[in-house]
Amino acid sequence: MSTNVNNVVSTMKSVDKSISNDEILTNGLLSSSTTARAPPHVYSCFVINCTAEPIECSLKYNGRPGEEKFDEIVNVTISGNTEHYFPRKFFQPELPDSYCKWVKIITNIRVKKANKQILEVNYPFEHVRYPIRNWEFHITDKEEILSKPPTRVVNVLKYENLDQYEC
């Protein structure tokens, strides 16, 4: 076993004295071949209004878990049969001590349709399996929000602030 594995094993055994080294390795408590799964985060997205009527869309970005001061809500009206791009948002929680940037995660999309019906989807979004940008949410006439993988590279010529868009 490597030194790091031995340190983790020692820590686990100090917490629960009944665990043996073999149990830790064979029961999946710790395995050198197992890696952590990437979280299903959506960093930027398109909300595509597939209806003929305008919709009011509210999108929530979450910053650091457990700290609401980095959260942000963006409200827009999306005309019928058009789309709106919500870019990645960054924050720097430890300024001036650290210059590290964190990216906010999209956690909620709420839509109010012309008929006053409210549609909502929350994190984790359907079909998202790993961190991704430019995800798509389609608002349909069937009173649903469909969560779909990106269908195209961002057409940066179509949008303002080109530096915010990534291919």
C-alpha positions in Angstrom: 0.0 0.0 0.0 1.2 3.5 -0.7 1.8 6.0 2.1 -1.5 7.9 1.3 -3.5 4.7 1.4 -1.9 3.8 4.7 -2.8 7.2 6.2 -6.4 6.8 5.1 -6.5 3.3 6.5 -5.1 4.4 9.8 -7.6 7.3 10.0 -10.5 4.9 9.2 -9.3 2.4 11.8 -9.0 5.1 14.4 -12.6 6.1 13.8 -13.9 2.5 13.9 -11.5 0.0 15.6 -13.4 -3.0 14.3 -12.4 -2.4 10.6 -9.5 -4.5 9.3 -7.2 -3.6 6.4 -8.6 -6.4 4.3 -12.2 -5.2 4.9 -11.3 -1.7 3.9 -9.8 -2.8 0.6 -12.2 -5.7 -0.3 -15.5 -4.1 0.7 -15.0 -1.0 -1.3 -14.4 1.3 1.6 -11.1 2.2 0.0 -9.7 1.1 -3.3 -6.7 2.4 -5.2 -8.5 1.7 -8.5 -11.7 3.5 -7.6 -11.9 7.2 -8.4 -14.5 9.7 -7.4 -17.3 10.3 -9.9 -17.4 13.7 -11.5 -20.5 15.7 -10.3 -23.3 16.4 -12.7 -22.9 20.1 -12.7 -24.2 22.4 -15.4 -22.1 25.6 -15.7 -23.8 27.4 -18.6 -26.9 26.7 -20.6 -29.4 27.7 -23.2 -33.1 28.0 -22.3 -35.0 27.4 -25.6 -38.6 28.6 -25.7 -40.2 26.2 -28.2 -43.6 27.8 -27.6 -45.2 30.7 -29.6 -45.7 32.8 -26.4 -43.1 34.6 -24.3 -42.0 33.1 -21.0 -40.6 34.5 -17.9 -37.5 32.5 -16.9 -35.7 32.6 -13.6 -32.4 30.8 -13.3 -30.5 30.2 -10.1 -26.7 29.9 -9.9 -25.2 28.5 -6.7 -21.8 29.4 -5.5 -20.2 27.7 -2.5 -22.4 25.1 -0.8 -23.8 26.4 2.4 -23.0 30.0 1.7 -25.8 32.0 0.1 -23.8 35.1 -0.4 -22.4 33.7 -3.7 -25.7 32.6 -5.1 -27.3 34.6 -7.9 -30.7 34.6 -9.6 -31.1 35.9 -13.1 -34.6 36.8 -14.5 -35.2 37.2 -18.2 -38.2 37.2 -20.6 -37.7 34.9 -23.6 -39.8 35.6 -26.6 -41.7 32.8 -28.4 -39.5 30.5 -30.5 -36.3 32.0 -29.3 -33.6 31.2 -26.8 -31.5 32.8 -24.1 -27.9 31.9 -23.2 -26.9 31.8 -19.6 -23.1 32.0 -19.4 -20.7 30.6 -16.8 -20.4 32.8 -13.7 -17.3 32.9 -11.6 -16.6 34.2 -8.0 -13.6 34.5 -5.8 -14.5 33.7 -2.2 -11.2 34.3 -0.5 -10.1 37.6 -1.9 -7.6 39.1 -1.2 -5.9 36.0 0.3 -6.4 33.8 -2.7 -6.8 34.6 -6.4 -8.5 31.2 -7.1 -11.7 31.5 -9.1 -14.7 29.2 -8.5 -17.4 28.6 -11.1 -21.1 28.8 -10.1 -23.4 25.9 -10.7 -26.9 26.1 -12.2 -29.3 24.6 -9.7 -32.8 25.7 -10.6 -34.8 26.8 -13.7 -38.2 28.2 -13.1 -40.5 29.2 -16.0 -43.8 31.1 -16.0 -45.7 30.6 -19.2 -48.1 33.0 -20.8 -51.0 30.9 -19.3 -49.5 31.6 -15.8 -48.5 27.9 -15.5 -45.2 27.5 -13.5 -42.7 24.8 -14.7 -39.6 24.1 -12.7 -36.5 21.8 -12.8 -33.9 21.4 -10.1 -30.3 20.0 -9.8 -29.4 17.3 -10.5 -30.9 17.7 -14.0 -32.0 14.7 -16.0 -29.4 13.2 -18.4 -26.5 15.2 -17.0 -23.8 12.7 -16.1 -20.7 14.9 -15.6 -19.7 18.6 -15.5 -20.8 20.3 -18.7 -21.3 23.7 -20.4 -23.9 24.8 -22.9 -26.5 22.3 -21.7 -30.0 22.9 -23.2 -33.4 23.2 -21.5 -36.3 23.1 -24.0 -39.6 24.7 -22.9 -42.4 22.9 -24.8 -46.1 23.2 -25.5 -46.6 20.0 -23.6 -46.1 21.8 -20.3 -42.6 20.4 -19.6 -39.0 21.4 -19.5 -36.8 18.9 -21.3 -33.2 18.6 -20.2 -31.0 17.8 -23.3 -27.3 17.6 -24.2 -25.8 20.4 -26.3 -26.8 20.1 -30.0 -24.3 22.6 -31.3 -21.2 24.5 -30.6 -22.1 28.0 -29.3 -22.5 30.4 -32.3 -20.5 33.2 -30.8 -21.4 35.6 -33.6 -25.0 35.5 -32.5 -24.3 36.9 -29.0 -22.8 39.9 -27.3 -19.8 39.8 -24.9 -18.0 37.2 -27.0 -15.4 36.5 -24.3 -18.1 34.9 -22.1 -18.9 32.2 -24.6 -17.0 29.0 -25.0 -16.9 26.5 -27.7 
